[in-house]
Amino acid sequence: MSQPFAAFTEESLTVLVRAFYDRARRDALLGPVFEGAVGTTEEAWDRHRARIVDFWSSVLLSTGRYDGRPMVVHAGLAMIGPDHFRRWLALFQETARGLFTAEAADRLAEVSARIGRSLQMGMAVARGEDAGAYLR
C-alpha cells in the first residue's frame, strides 16, 4: 500500500483485519490463544477474518452485518486474561497506525479501546472476577 487509508471502507477494513491477524498469529502471547480458538487451517482463518470484517463493518460503517455474541464467545475462553487484552489492543492499534492516516487510526484506537473495556468488564462479571484487574 503506497498511501495510508484515510477512510473506513470494506477494502480498508479487510486489509486491516488480515494484517492484524497475520501479526496476532505470530505473536508469542496471542498466537496460541487464537490458534486454540480459531483453529490452524486457512479455511478456519478465512471464516474468522470474514466474521471480524463483518464486525468492524457493522461498528464503523453501520452495515448491520455482524450478528454474533462476542461476550459469550470470549467469556468462554478461560485462557484469556488482562494481559491478552492489553497485547491485543496494542497490536491492533499498531497495525491500524501502519495502515491508516493518523486521524483514522486515532478513531480506531478510540473505538477499539472502548469495545475492549466493555468486553473485559462483561467477561469479568460473567466469570465472577475483579473487573478492576482488566483496567490496570
N, C-alpha and C positions, 0 to 999 in steps of 0.2 A: 504494500500500500504506500503510495507516494505522498498523499495528503491525508491528514487525520480527518476522521469523520466529524462533521460539525452538527449533525442531526441524528436522531434515532429513526432508523428505518428498519424494515425487515432484513435488508442486507447487512447493515451495520450491527444489528443485534446478533445475527447469525455468525458474523466474523468474531464478535466479542465472545460469544458462548464457546465457539470452537477454540479460540486462542486460550481462554481461561481454562477450559477442561484439559487441553493439551498440557498446560503448566501444572494444573492440580494433580493430574495423573502421575506426573513425575515428582511431585512434592513428597518429601520423606514423611511428613505428618499426615497430609490429606490423602495421598495416593492410596494407601491401604484401606482407608475408610471408604473411599469412592469405589475401589475395586470390589470390596465386600458388598457394598450396597447396590451398585450398578451392574457389576459383572466384568468380565475380561474380554468379551467378544466385541468386535467393531459394530455388530448389529445391535447389541445392547446399548452401546455408547451412542450410536446414531439415534436410537429411540429416546435416550435420556436427553441428549442435546436438543432434539426437536421439541421435547416437552418443556425444556428450560427456555428455549426461544419463545415458545407459546407463553410462558410465564412472563418474561420480560416484555413481550409484545402487549400483553394484557395490562401490565403495570404502566408502561411508558407510552404506548400508542392507543390504549383503551380499546383494544380489539375484542376483549372478552373471550379469547380462545382458550385460555387456561381454565381448567375445571378441577384441578387437583386439590388435595388437602395436605399442604406441606407440614403443618403442625403435627398431624397424625404420623406421617412418614418419618419425620425427624425425631419425634419423641420416642419412637420405637427402636431407634438405633442407640443402644446403651453405650456404645464406644465414643459417642460424640460428647465433648465437653467444651468448656470455655476456651481452652487453647485452640481447639479446632475452629471455633468461630472467629477468633482473632486472626488466625492464619488465613482462613477463607476470605475474610474481609480485606486483609492487607493484599493478598494475591489478586483478588478481584479488582481492587482499586488500582493496583499497579498495572494490571492488564488494560483496564479502561484508560489510564493515563497514556499508555503507549499507543492507543488506537484512536482516541477522540481528542478534540480540541479541549483546552483547559475548562471552558465553560460547560461543555457536555460531560466531561469526566467529573467535574465537581457535582453535577446533578446526579450522576450515577453513584458517586460516593455518598451523597446525602440520602438517596433513596435506599441504597443497599445497606447503609448503617441503620436506618430506621427499620427496615424489614428484618435485619439481623437481630436487632434488640428485641423486637416484638416476638420473633420466633424463639429466641433464647429464653425470654421471660415465660412464654407459654410452655415451653418444654420443661423448665424448672418447676413450674406449678404442677404440671402433669406428672412429674416424677417425684414430687414432694421434696424438692431440693431447695436450697437457699438461692433465690433468684438473684441476689446481690453478687454472688460469685461470678455470674456471667457478665457483670457490668464493670468488673475491676480490670 
